[in-house]
């Protein structure tokens, strides 16, 4: 059964940093690209960053370019989102998923990132 477990979210001050983790299971992790998404209150889920199955960064949203970095460790079935110089507008629940989707409609619980004084 496909599972995603996101972790690492927290309350941080503007300018702070966080490292989010995504633990995936139930599918061939190394055969899928991984995407980090986020969803802010009252807004639609948006793509943040994508990394290929081989570890090549495919894209990063303009709103986070230069501040966020995506990486993965295929040996551990893990993906990461390094977030620096956080801004209040980065406040959202962050999710990860595979591409192609390993299972339609399956999402983790997400991890809450709140950037505030």
PyMOL commands that set and color helices and strands:
alter all, ss='L'
color gray80, all
select helices_A, chain A and resi 29-31+88-90
alter helices_A, ss='H'
color red, helices_A
select strands_A, chain A and resi 3-7+11-12+18-25+33-39+46-51+57-60+68-73+78-83+92-99+111-115
alter strands_A, ss='S'
color yellow, strands_A
deselect
rebuild
show_as cartoon
